[in-house]
Amino acid sequence: MTISDLIALSIFALCWLGYEPLLKLLSKKSGFIAKDLSVVRAVWMRRLCTREARLFDANLLGHSINSASFFASASLILIAAVAGMLFQGEVPTKVITGLSEPLSKSHLLDLKLVLILVCLGRGFLNFIWALRQMNYCAAAFGALPEKIDNQRAKEFSEALFCIIEPAMSNFSQGVRGYYFALAAASWVFGPIALWIASLGAMLLLAWRQSMSGASNGLHKLRDLLEISDN
């Protein structure tokens, strides 16, 4: 492995592992999807506890469970494909090694495939944990009393929020894993491609979190919800 590869790998690790702490730090000061959605979910839980009919809420949770299941299945398929290429893929390996000169060393190619596996594997574990927590939410929804006074509703909603918030957060982290898995895959084209793709994935995620149309809409919705609750 060359010095260029080590530098590119360090940049990738910094972007991948540093994005989540950076997002939490920035979201405290300005409008980000992650923070705005957290407020929206808190309001959702309060509304849930005071609604008489909760079928709509159950459907929303079911949609989230289906989405997490789809991504978990897709991740498992991709993991199997990359693992098969790593352990048994002589023909794919020969094809990829022809893309650039540095890939002529088989151990370096294996390392590049392992990096993709790590990204996909971490995302898969995020989806699995999100699914389990969403099932906890389903049980919690079913356990709610039919009629709850305002004071008790606040206590129930806070408890529900503590379950659903990490579930949705893990789902988001799993989806984010696809971005960095694609960045890791760019390493087959060389170290420069890896660090460009790593920075590109981080900047794309940051832009979607802070300046996309969805971000602006959610920020406006959060403001409206906070006004209506006061």
DRENGU-689422 format. One line per 10 residues: their letters; for each residue x, y, z of N, C-alpha, C. Coordinates in steps of 0.001 Angstrom, whole numbers. Example, Ala and Ser with C-alpha at 12.3 -4.5 7.8 and 13.67 -1.06 7.14 Angstrom:
residues 2
as	13190/-5690/7800/12300/-4500/7800/13200/-3300/7800 ~ 12850/-2250/7080/13670/-1060/7140/12900/30/7870 .
end
This chain:
residues 230
mtisdlials	846/-1190/0/0/0/0/885/1246/0 ~ 574/2163/-901/1360/3378/-1031/930/4427/0 ~ 1749/5471/99/1413/6574/998/119/7247/552 ~ -83/7326/-753/-1316/7927/-1286/-2539/7139/-846 ~ -2415/5810/-834/-3520/4967/-372/-3808/5203/1108 ~ -2757/5318/1908/-2932/5543/3343/-3592/6895/3616 ~ -3179/7908/2870/-3776/9241/3039/-5253/9209/2648 ~ -5537/8570/1511/-6928/8478/1044/-7782/7697/2032 ~ -7225/6617/2591/-7960/5818/3561/-8216/6607/4843 ~ -7256/7430/5239/-7425/8270/6427/-8521/9310/6204 .
ifalcwlgye	-8543/9903/5015/-9589/10875/4687/-10960/10209/4699 ~ -11023/9001/4141/-12288/8260/4136/-12765/7998/5564 ~ -11862/7513/6424/-12235/7209/7810/-12678/8467/8543 ~ -11998/9589/8285/-12367/10851/8929/-13763/11300/8499 ~ -14048/11176/7209/-15371/11577/6698/-16465/10654/7216 ~ -16200/9347/7193/-17217/8367/7556/-17524/8413/9056 ~ -16470/8375/9858/-16662/8320/11299/-16911/9695/11906 ~ -16473/10735/11230/-16629/12080/11784/-17909/12772/11388 ~ -18634/12206/10407/-19835/12889/9924/-20913/12975/11003 ~ -21169/11885/11702/-22236/11851/12706/-21976/12839/13848 .
pllkllskks	-20768/12846/14455/-20510/13850/15500/-20603/15279/14975 ~ -20125/15508/13747/-20201/16841/13168/-21644/17262/12947 ~ -22469/16325/12501/-23882/16623/12275/-24572/17003/13586 ~ -24295/16264/14653/-24902/16563/15944/-24458/17922/16460 ~ -23190/18267/16208/-22668/19550/16665/-23311/20704/15907 ~ -23397/20583/14581/-23946/21661/13766/-25449/21814/13941 ~ -26143/20698/14162/-27600/20752/14262/-28080/21476/15523 ~ -27180/21703/16485/-27556/22438/17690/-27711/23927/17409 ~ -27047/24420/16352/-27029/25846/16086/-27892/26260/14898 ~ -28182/25374/14007/-28933/25745/12815/-29860/24605/12403 .
gfiakdlsvv	-30734/24909/11437/-31727/23931/11024/-31157/22810/10178 ~ -31231/21592/10658/-30816/20415/9917/-31962/19410/9957 ~ -32048/18588/8922/-33120/17600/8857/-33136/16733/10104 ~ -31971/16278/10545/-31909/15385/11704/-32546/16024/12941 ~ -32233/17302/13182/-32768/17982/14359/-34249/18305/14186 ~ -34613/18798/12994/-36017/19148/12751/-36914/17917/12815 ~ -36445/16809/12259/-37231/15571/12311/-37393/15089/13741 ~ -36382/15302/14562/-36483/14913/15968/-37625/15657/16651 ~ -37741/16952/16348/-38834/17750/16917/-40180/17276/16370 ~ -40227/16988/15065/-41476/16514/14445/-41915/15192/15070 .
ravwmrrlct	-40971/14298/15327/-41326/13012/15938/-41826/13212/17372 ~ -41229/14143/18099/-41695/14423/19456/-43143/14903/19437 ~ -43471/15775/18472/-44850/16247/18335/-45770/15091/17949 ~ -45284/14227/17055/-46064/13054/16639/-46429/12203/17846 ~ -45461/11955/18725/-45723/11130/19894/-46747/11788/20826 ~ -46703/13119/20930/-47696/13815/21765/-49086/13696/21160 ~ -49168/13847/19843/-50462/13713/19166/-50991/12277/19291 ~ -50087/11333/19176/-50477/9923/19271/-51153/9627/20601 ~ -50590/10156/21673/-51107/9847/23006/-52477/10473/23278 ~ -52814/11505/22539/-54099/12179/22768/-55150/11812/21723 .
rearlfdanl	-54766/11028/20709/-55729/10624/19685/-56543/9441/20175 ~ -57802/9427/19810/-58656/8284/20168/-58409/7105/19244 ~ -58318/7378/17947/-58053/6317/16961/-56590/6399/16535 ~ -55850/5327/16715/-54410/5342/16446/-54037/4464/15255 ~ -54998/4143/14407/-54737/3312/13236/-53774/4014/12286 ~ -53933/5329/12125/-53062/6110/11249/-51614/6022/11709 ~ -51396/6118/13007/-50039/6038/13557/-49433/4652/13353 ~ -50270/3629/13499/-49797/2263/13280/-49379/2064/11825 ~ -50122/2656/10898/-49765/2558/9475/-48439/3250/9183 ~ -48229/4405/9813/-46962/5118/9628/-45786/4290/10140 .
lghsinsasf	-45965/3677/11305/-44900/2843/11858/-44670/1620/10976 ~ -45762/1037/10450/-45631/-110/9565/-44856/236/8306 ~ -45076/1441/7778/-44323/1889/6605/-42835/1981/6916 ~ -42497/2493/8081/-41091/2595/8480/-40460/1212/8626 ~ -41204/276/9193/-40697/-1092/9346/-40448/-1730/7992 ~ -41378/-1527/7045/-41200/-2074/5703/-39981/-1470/5014 ~ -39770/-181/5191/-38615/487/4583/-37312/-69/5148 ~ -37251/-208/6471/-36039/-747/7097/-35794/-2186/6658 ~ -36862/-2968/6515/-36725/-4357/6066/-36179/-4421/4649 ~ -36669/-3537/3788/-36193/-3500/2397/-34702/-3193/2340 .
fasaslilia	-34274/-2165/3069/-32866/-1785/3041/-31982/-2856/3680 ~ -32475/-3504/4725/-31704/-4579/5353/-31514/-5741/4380 ~ -32571/-6084/3641/-32481/-7167/2653/-31518/-6796/1531 ~ -31602/-5544/1072/-30706/-5091/13/-29253/-5122/478 ~ -29019/-4711/1727/-27662/-4732/2274/-27122/-6155/2342 ~ -27967/-7098/2752/-27544/-8490/2865/-27163/-9059/1501 ~ -27920/-8708/470/-27613/-9162/-890/-26270/-8602/-1353 ~ -26054/-7319/-1093/-24795/-6685/-1491/-23614/-7270/-722 ~ -23820/-7534/571/-22754/-8139/1373/-22383/-9512/820 ~ -23392/-10300/463/-23144/-11632/-103/-22387/-11524/-1426 .
avagmlfqge	-22753/-10538/-2250/-22095/-10369/-3549/-20622/-9987/-3377 ~ -20360/-9022/-2487/-18976/-8579/-2278/-18161/-9672/-1594 ~ -18761/-10376/-640/-18060/-11463/43/-17732/-12587/-934 ~ -18667/-12898/-1830/-18402/-13919/-2845/-17264/-13514/-3748 ~ -17206/-12246/-4082/-16120/-11730/-4915/-14788/-11784/-4175 ~ -14836/-11536/-2881/-13620/-11524/-2076/-13032/-12922/-1898 ~ -13909/-13918/-1656/-13419/-15253/-1323/-13374/-16222/-2499 ~ -14199/-15977/-3520/-14250/-16940/-4620/-14208/-16294/-5998 ~ -14073/-15002/-6060/-14265/-14308/-7330/-13006/-14104/-8134 ~ -12436/-15166/-8704/-11235/-15017/-9503/-11476/-14198/-10761 .
vptkvitgls	-12581/-14468/-11459/-12853/-13743/-12697/-13130/-12272/-12441 ~ -14064/-11900/-11492/-14267/-10483/-11197/-12988/-9796/-10745 ~ -12144/-10518/-9990/-10902/-9925/-9518/-9989/-9582/-10681 ~ -9900/-10465/-11657/-9067/-10198/-12820/-9579/-9009/-13613 ~ -10904/-8892/-13683/-11480/-7762/-14414/-11153/-6452/-13713 ~ -11336/-6413/-12389/-11103/-5181/-11639/-9621/-4819/-11606 ~ -8758/-5829/-11511/-7325/-5533/-11455/-6831/-4898/-12741 ~ -7588/-5006/-13803/-7202/-4365/-15042/-7559/-2901/-15106 ~ -8258/-2378/-14104/-8680/-980/-14132/-7527/-26/-13886 ~ -6597/-418/-13066/-5479/478/-12780/-4277/-325/-12318 .
eplskshlld	-3131/241/-12447/-1879/-436/-12127/-1732/-804/-10662 ~ -2108/78/-9706/-1925/-254/-8285/-2697/-1481/-7832 ~ -3730/-1885/-8578/-4533/-3025/-8160/-3906/-4365/-8535 ~ -2713/-4347/-9102/-2069/-5596/-9488/-1711/-6442/-8272 ~ -1659/-5854/-7093/-1380/-6604/-5871/-2689/-7103/-5295 ~ -2828/-8413/-5208/-4099/-9009/-4783/-4477/-8628/-3361 ~ -3481/-8480/-2469/-3818/-8145/-1079/-4420/-6750/-967 ~ -3999/-5834/-1828/-4560/-4488/-1808/-5993/-4501/-2314 ~ -6250/-5308/-3329/-7623/-5444/-3829/-8527/-6042/-2755 ~ -8015/-7052/-2046/-8793/-7656/-962/-9135/-6614/107 .
lklvlilvcl	-8170/-5746/408/-8400/-4706/1412/-9505/-3748/950 ~ -9520/-3445/-328/-10543/-2548/-871/-11932/-3186/-788 ~ -11994/-4474/-1051/-13269/-5179/-934/-13711/-5282/524 ~ -12748/-5478/1415/-13061/-5545/2847/-13630/-4216/3323 ~ -13095/-3109/2820/-13596/-1791/3215/-15060/-1628/2802 ~ -15393/-2091/1604/-16788/-2033/1156/-17658/-2905/2065 ~ -17152/-4089/2404/-17894/-4989/3295/-18138/-4363/4665 ~ -17138/-3683/5192/-17279/-3043/6503/-18378/-1987/6469 ~ -18402/-1180/5407/-19432/-135/5281/-20817/-761/5183 ~ -20948/-1778/4335/-22240/-2435/4177/-22649/-3179/5443 .
grgflnfiwa	-21663/-3799/6101/-21949/-4546/7321/-22420/-3650/8442 ~ -21772/-2508/8587/-22210/-1579/9629/-23621/-1071/9333 ~ -23883/-762/8065/-25222/-315/7694/-26269/-1387/7953 ~ -25921/-2639/7649/-26849/-3751/7880/-27189/-3877/9361 ~ -26180/-3756/10223/-26422/-3830/11666/-27289/-2666/12142 ~ -27094/-1478/11542/-27949/-335/11872/-29398/-617/11518 ~ -29628/-1197/10344/-30998/-1509/9915/-31638/-2557/10828 ~ -30862/-3584/11203/-31386/-4631/12084/-31773/-4056/13445 ~ -30913/-3191/13998/-31210/-2586/15295/-32393/-1629/15177 ~ -32483/-914/14059/-33634/-36/13838/-34921/-851/13786 .
lrqmnycaaa	-34872/-1996/13114/-36052/-2860/13021/-36491/-3350/14396 ~ -35553/-3759/15207/-35896/-4244/16549/-36538/-3127/17376 ~ -35963/-1939/17289/-36518/-827/18059/-37894/-412/17538 ~ -38106/-515/16231/-39423/-211/15675/-40456/-1223/16162 ~ -40036/-2460/16324/-40947/-3463/16880/-41240/-3179/18348 ~ -40259/-2632/19064/-40525/-2186/20430/-41569/-1075/20421 ~ -41463/-181/19423/-42444/902/19293/-43834/345/19057 ~ -43922/-692/18214/-45225/-1301/17938/-45848/-1845/19215 ~ -45032/-2499/20033/-45537/-3018/21306/-45957/-1881/22228 ~ -45179/-793/22213/-45507/349/23066/-46799/1023/22607 .
fgalpekidn	-46991/1121/21295/-48234/1696/20770/-49441/886/21247 ~ -49297/-435/21159/-50395/-1299/21554/-50691/-1270/23038 ~ -49684/-911/23841/-49855/-902/25298/-50451/401/25819 ~ -50593/1413/24977/-51109/2696/25442/-52558/2577/25898 ~ -52921/3226/26992/-54334/3264/27408/-55173/3994/26371 ~ -56454/3691/26330/-57329/4311/25340/-57516/5800/25609 ~ -57667/6167/26862/-57855/7570/27204/-56769/7996/28182 ~ -56081/9087/27815/-54980/9577/28640/-55175/11072/28872 ~ -55086/11503/30116/-55198/12938/30393/-53914/13647/29943 ~ -53958/14971/29908/-52852/15759/29353/-51529/15535/30080 .
qrakefseal	-51566/15470/31390/-50342/15279/32158/-49719/13917/31882 ~ -50548/12898/31905/-50052/11541/31627/-49633/11396/30169 ~ -50338/12110/29275/-49994/12052/27859/-48567/12550/27625 ~ -48181/13593/28354/-46820/14111/28230/-45798/13073/28671 ~ -46082/12385/29751/-45156/11361/30255/-45066/10181/29296 ~ -46219/9742/28774/-46215/8643/27814/-45482/9030/26535 ~ -45708/10253/26052/-45083/10685/24801/-43566/10761/24941 ~ -43089/11182/26108/-41641/11238/26324/-41031/9842/26319 ~ -41748/8882/26900/-41264/7499/26904/-41237/6925/25488 ~ -42306/7193/24729/-42368/6710/23344/-41276/7339/22491 .
fciiepamsn	-41014/8616/22702/-39993/9316/21935/-38613/8699/22159 ~ -38360/8263/23384/-37072/7640/23710/-36885/6302/22997 ~ -37978/5717/22501/-37885/4457/21759/-37785/4722/20263 ~ -38644/5604/19763/-38713/5798/18316/-37558/6636/17777 ~ -37046/7570/18564/-35978/8442/18075/-34704/7670/17732 ~ -34180/6808/18626/-32989/6031/18243/-33263/5046/17118 ~ -34501/4552/17004/-34840/3650/15911/-34690/4357/14568 ~ -35256/5559/14460/-35163/6319/13219/-33747/6813/12972 ~ -33029/7107/14040/-31639/7536/13904/-30774/6413/13336 ~ -30998/5194/13810/-30243/4055/13282/-30612/3772/11832 .
fsqgvrgyyf	-31869/3976/11495/-32281/3807/10102/-31532/4804/9212 ~ -31441/6044/9647/-30721/7067/8877/-29241/6715/8742 ~ -28651/6195/9811/-27243/5799/9759/-27033/4648/8780 ~ -28008/3738/8723/-27917/2634/7770/-27955/3114/6338 ~ -28866/4038/6044/-28946/4608/4697/-27649/5340/4359 ~ -27108/6040/5342/-25855/6766/5134/-24720/5817/4765 ~ -24802/4582/5244/-23778/3601/4924/-23656/3327/3434 ~ -24769/3462/2693/-24715/3261/1243/-23852/4328/574 ~ -23952/5552/1055/-23143/6629/490/-21654/6311/619 ~ -21262/5884/1826/-19845/5637/2059/-19391/4294/1480 .
alaaaswvfg	-20315/3362/1298/-19963/2122/598/-19620/2429/-861 ~ -20383/3332/-1470/-20070/3759/-2845/-18733/4488/-2890 ~ -18480/5317/-1874/-17189/6003/-1821/-16057/4996/-1677 ~ -16254/3978/-836/-15231/2944/-651/-14989/2176/-1949 ~ -16056/1946/-2707/-15917/1220/-3973/-15077/1995/-4987 ~ -15050/3316/-4853/-14263/4129/-5796/-12763/3901/-5633 ~ -12366/3262/-4534/-10937/3004/-4300/-10342/2106/-5387 ~ -11167/1318/-6056/-10644/460/-7115/-10061/1286/-8265 ~ -10434/2552/-8350/-9902/3436/-9389/-8686/4216/-8917 ~ -8265/3981/-7663/-7075/4639/-7158/-7353/5481/-5931 .
pialwiaslg	-6298/5892/-5216/-6462/6657/-3977/-7089/8038/-4179 ~ -6781/8685/-5314/-7361/10008/-5555/-8879/9904/-5673 ~ -9348/8863/-6361/-10790/8652/-6495/-11429/8424/-5134 ~ -10728/7739/-4226/-11277/7459/-2897/-11461/8733/-2095 ~ -10437/9585/-2040/-10596/10772/-1194/-11556/11776/-1813 ~ -11620/11839/-3137/-12601/12721/-3772/-14021/12220/-3484 ~ -14232/10900/-3624/-15554/10320/-3372/-15940/10446/-1896 ~ -14970/10318/-991/-15249/10440/447/-15710/11850/793 ~ -14962/12837/322/-15364/14226/563/-16677/14542/-137 ~ -16849/13986/-1346/-18089/14213/-2080/-19298/13652/-1353 .
amlllawrqs	-19159/12437/-788/-20268/11829/-42/-20614/12658/1184 ~ -19591/13135/1887/-19832/13927/3087/-20500/15258/2746 ~ -20015/15924/1688/-20590/17209/1292/-22017/17040/778 ~ -22262/15963/47/-23616/15708/-457/-24589/15484/694 ~ -24171/14687/1667/-25013/14444/2836/-25267/15734/3614 ~ -24207/16538/3776/-24356/17799/4508/-25290/18754/3771 ~ -25174/18806/2449/-26049/19690/1668/-27507/19245/1787 ~ -27752/17949/1684/-29124/17450/1794/-29689/17677/3185 ~ -28836/17647/4189/-29296/17875/5552/-29624/19340/5829 ~ -28939/20255/5167/-29034/21659/5554/-29624/22592/4508 .
msgasnglhk	-29473/22290/3208/-29868/23263/2187/-30792/22702/1107 ~ -31216/21471/1231/-32114/20882/232/-33537/21391/437 ~ -34397/21136/-544/-35795/21526/-427/-36481/20849/738 ~ -36169/19570/954/-36756/18846/2083/-36333/19464/3411 ~ -35072/19892/3491/-34581/20518/4713/-35329/21815/5009 ~ -35516/22635/3982/-36239/23895/4167/-37693/23643/4579 ~ -38324/22656/3935/-39709/22343/4264/-39875/21846/5681 ~ -38981/20966/6104/-39060/20437/7469/-38782/21514/8512 ~ -37892/22440/8180/-37609/23519/9126/-38835/24418/9301 ~ -39528/24703/8200/-40751/25500/8285/-41837/24757/9066 .
lrdlleisdn	-41934/23442/8810/-42913/22637/9538/-42607/22631/11020 ~ -41349/22509/11369/-40966/22524/12784/-41379/23840/13440 ~ -41125/24958/12755/-41510/26262/13310/-43020/26346/13519 ~ -43785/25850/12543/-45243/25898/12651/-45748/25024/13799 ~ -45157/23854/13951/-45557/22951/15028/-45242/23541/16398 ~ -44089/24173/16507/-43712/24778/17793/-44632/25942/18132 ~ -45065/26696/17104/-45987/27802/17339/-47359/27275/17779 ~ -47806/26210/17112/-49131/25658/17419/-49176/25036/18798 ~ -48035/24573/19312/-48006/23956/20633/-47910/24985/21759 ~ -47612/26242/21387/-47499/27278/22414/-48809/28038/22612 .
end
